[in-house]
Structures are given as structure tokens and as C-alpha cells.
Amino acid sequence: MLTLPASVRIYVAAEPVDLRRGFDGLAATVRSVMPASPMSGHVFVFVNRRRNRMKLLVWDRTGWLIVYKRLERGTFELPTRPEAGRRHVEVDAGELGLMLEGLDLRDARRRKRWYRSPWGAEGPHGGALSHGQDARHSGTASSCASPAPPGSPGREGRGARAP
């Protein structure tokens, strides 16, 4: 729904806010609750006491923007508890998207999607990797088998058709 650059931070107020407030009232809440200026370009998220309505406040170069969401059923839940002494939680764009869908992220786990190879930019046998190869395998990304040795029949010798 929302596409945000990685430089934009998303702050969620941990305490309920009176959502009858408009642009100026929510900007005043940002100044008292969040660590950033309301005109910084970051996204500030507020939830009402019943937790079925959410407002997002954003300043772009030309003025204020408010996005208002009401769930017909269910409630909005914070993905984590705020740290001691803080009155807000920082989330990423993916978590905000799931929150806007009304999903409860408190028990969700983030799985690793990428890891650094212990060999760096080279493969396990010392050779540089080509496009489509993975550092975990010496073959191509589509199969983990080693490439055919020179002089032996390649794919075309195994029944594959020529183009």
C-alpha cells in the first residue's frame, strides 16, 4: 500500500491518542512523544484508545498528509513494547503494512533472508563467482551439481534440443 524509502523512519506512539486532533494537534503530540521533528519527513503513527483506528502523519515538501484507517473488526497491536523511558516504538515499512492490515505482530518472528558468505566474494574453491552462482554452491543457482569437466559432453549430449 505504502512505498517508503529506507531513509524514512516510522514512529508509533505507544499510548492512545485522541484522533479528533488534526494536523496541528498531532504535530504537537509528535513534539512531546517522539524523538524527531514532525517536519522531518518521517511517518508518525497514532492509535486511539479502542485501538480500532489509526492515523499516520507525514510532512512532505509542500504540506501535511494524514492517512486515516478504521478497522471494521479487530484491533491494532504494537509489534513490541517500548523501551524503558520511551513513549514510542520504531517499526519498519513492512511491519507498518501488516499493522494497517490489522495483523498482530507481537508473536511474529523475523527470519534471516540474507547472510554473508564465509568466503567473501569468492566461492569455496577460490574462484570468483559468476552471475547466477551462489557462494554456498560451486554449481549454478539452478542446480547444485558441479559443471561438466572440459571435453565431456555438456547438456546437448544428454538429450537436450539445440535452439
Contacts in CASP RR format, 6 or more apart in sequence:
PFRMAT RR
TARGET T0000
AUTHOR 0000-0000-0000
METHOD contacts of the structure
MODEL  1
MLTLPASVRIYVAAEPVDLRRGFDGLAATVRSVMPASPMSGHVFVFVNRR
RNRMKLLVWDRTGWLIVYKRLERGTFELPTRPEAGRRHVEVDAGELGLML
EGLDLRDARRRKRWYRSPWGAEGPHGGALSHGQDARHSGTASSCASPAPP
GSPGREGRGARAP
1 97 0 8 1.000
1 100 0 8 1.000
2 67 0 8 1.000
2 93 0 8 1.000
2 96 0 8 1.000
2 97 0 8 1.000
2 100 0 8 1.000
3 93 0 8 1.000
4 10 0 8 1.000
4 43 0 8 1.000
4 93 0 8 1.000
8 41 0 8 1.000
8 42 0 8 1.000
8 43 0 8 1.000
8 93 0 8 1.000
9 36 0 8 1.000
9 42 0 8 1.000
9 43 0 8 1.000
9 90 0 8 1.000
10 42 0 8 1.000
10 43 0 8 1.000
10 45 0 8 1.000
10 90 0 8 1.000
10 91 0 8 1.000
10 92 0 8 1.000
10 93 0 8 1.000
10 95 0 8 1.000
10 96 0 8 1.000
11 30 0 8 1.000
11 34 0 8 1.000
11 35 0 8 1.000
11 36 0 8 1.000
11 42 0 8 1.000
11 43 0 8 1.000
11 44 0 8 1.000
11 45 0 8 1.000
11 88 0 8 1.000
11 89 0 8 1.000
11 90 0 8 1.000
12 45 0 8 1.000
12 46 0 8 1.000
12 47 0 8 1.000
12 78 0 8 1.000
12 88 0 8 1.000
12 89 0 8 1.000
12 90 0 8 1.000
12 91 0 8 1.000
12 99 0 8 1.000
13 29 0 8 1.000
13 33 0 8 1.000
13 34 0 8 1.000
13 44 0 8 1.000
13 45 0 8 1.000
13 46 0 8 1.000
13 47 0 8 1.000
13 87 0 8 1.000
13 88 0 8 1.000
14 78 0 8 1.000
14 81 0 8 1.000
14 82 0 8 1.000
14 86 0 8 1.000
14 87 0 8 1.000
14 88 0 8 1.000
14 89 0 8 1.000
15 33 0 8 1.000
15 87 0 8 1.000
16 47 0 8 1.000
16 48 0 8 1.000
16 49 0 8 1.000
16 51 0 8 1.000
17 26 0 8 1.000
17 29 0 8 1.000
17 46 0 8 1.000
17 47 0 8 1.000
17 48 0 8 1.000
17 55 0 8 1.000
18 48 0 8 1.000
19 46 0 8 1.000
19 48 0 8 1.000
19 53 0 8 1.000
19 55 0 8 1.000
19 68 0 8 1.000
21 28 0 8 1.000
21 29 0 8 1.000
22 66 0 8 1.000
23 57 0 8 1.000
23 64 0 8 1.000
23 66 0 8 1.000
26 38 0 8 1.000
26 44 0 8 1.000
26 46 0 8 1.000
26 55 0 8 1.000
26 57 0 8 1.000
26 66 0 8 1.000
27 38 0 8 1.000
27 39 0 8 1.000
27 57 0 8 1.000
27 64 0 8 1.000
29 46 0 8 1.000
30 36 0 8 1.000
30 37 0 8 1.000
30 38 0 8 1.000
30 44 0 8 1.000
30 57 0 8 1.000
31 37 0 8 1.000
31 38 0 8 1.000
33 87 0 8 1.000
33 88 0 8 1.000
34 44 0 8 1.000
34 88 0 8 1.000
35 88 0 8 1.000
36 42 0 8 1.000
38 44 0 8 1.000
38 57 0 8 1.000
38 59 0 8 1.000
39 59 0 8 1.000
40 59 0 8 1.000
41 58 0 8 1.000
41 59 0 8 1.000
41 60 0 8 1.000
42 58 0 8 1.000
43 56 0 8 1.000
43 57 0 8 1.000
43 58 0 8 1.000
43 96 0 8 1.000
44 56 0 8 1.000
44 57 0 8 1.000
44 58 0 8 1.000
45 54 0 8 1.000
45 55 0 8 1.000
45 56 0 8 1.000
45 57 0 8 1.000
45 91 0 8 1.000
45 96 0 8 1.000
45 99 0 8 1.000
46 54 0 8 1.000
46 55 0 8 1.000
46 56 0 8 1.000
46 57 0 8 1.000
47 53 0 8 1.000
47 54 0 8 1.000
47 76 0 8 1.000
48 54 0 8 1.000
50 75 0 8 1.000
51 75 0 8 1.000
51 76 0 8 1.000
51 77 0 8 1.000
52 70 0 8 1.000
52 71 0 8 1.000
52 74 0 8 1.000
52 75 0 8 1.000
52 76 0 8 1.000
53 68 0 8 1.000
53 69 0 8 1.000
53 70 0 8 1.000
53 71 0 8 1.000
53 76 0 8 1.000
54 68 0 8 1.000
54 69 0 8 1.000
54 76 0 8 1.000
54 99 0 8 1.000
54 100 0 8 1.000
55 66 0 8 1.000
55 67 0 8 1.000
55 68 0 8 1.000
55 69 0 8 1.000
56 65 0 8 1.000
56 66 0 8 1.000
56 67 0 8 1.000
56 68 0 8 1.000
56 69 0 8 1.000
57 64 0 8 1.000
57 65 0 8 1.000
57 66 0 8 1.000
58 64 0 8 1.000
58 65 0 8 1.000
58 66 0 8 1.000
58 67 0 8 1.000
59 65 0 8 1.000
69 100 0 8 1.000
71 102 0 8 1.000
74 102 0 8 1.000
75 102 0 8 1.000
76 99 0 8 1.000
76 102 0 8 1.000
77 99 0 8 1.000
77 102 0 8 1.000
77 104 0 8 1.000
77 105 0 8 1.000
77 106 0 8 1.000
78 89 0 8 1.000
78 106 0 8 1.000
79 89 0 8 1.000
79 91 0 8 1.000
79 95 0 8 1.000
79 99 0 8 1.000
79 105 0 8 1.000
79 106 0 8 1.000
79 108 0 8 1.000
80 89 0 8 1.000
80 106 0 8 1.000
81 89 0 8 1.000
82 88 0 8 1.000
82 89 0 8 1.000
91 99 0 8 1.000
95 105 0 8 1.000
98 105 0 8 1.000
98 108 0 8 1.000
99 105 0 8 1.000
117 123 0 8 1.000
117 135 0 8 1.000
117 136 0 8 1.000
119 126 0 8 1.000
119 135 0 8 1.000
120 135 0 8 1.000
121 128 0 8 1.000
121 129 0 8 1.000
122 128 0 8 1.000
122 129 0 8 1.000
122 135 0 8 1.000
123 129 0 8 1.000
123 133 0 8 1.000
123 135 0 8 1.000
123 138 0 8 1.000
124 135 0 8 1.000
124 138 0 8 1.000
125 138 0 8 1.000
129 135 0 8 1.000
132 140 0 8 1.000
132 141 0 8 1.000
133 139 0 8 1.000
133 140 0 8 1.000
133 141 0 8 1.000
134 141 0 8 1.000
137 144 0 8 1.000
138 146 0 8 1.000
139 145 0 8 1.000
139 146 0 8 1.000
139 147 0 8 1.000
140 147 0 8 1.000
148 154 0 8 1.000
156 162 0 8 1.000
END
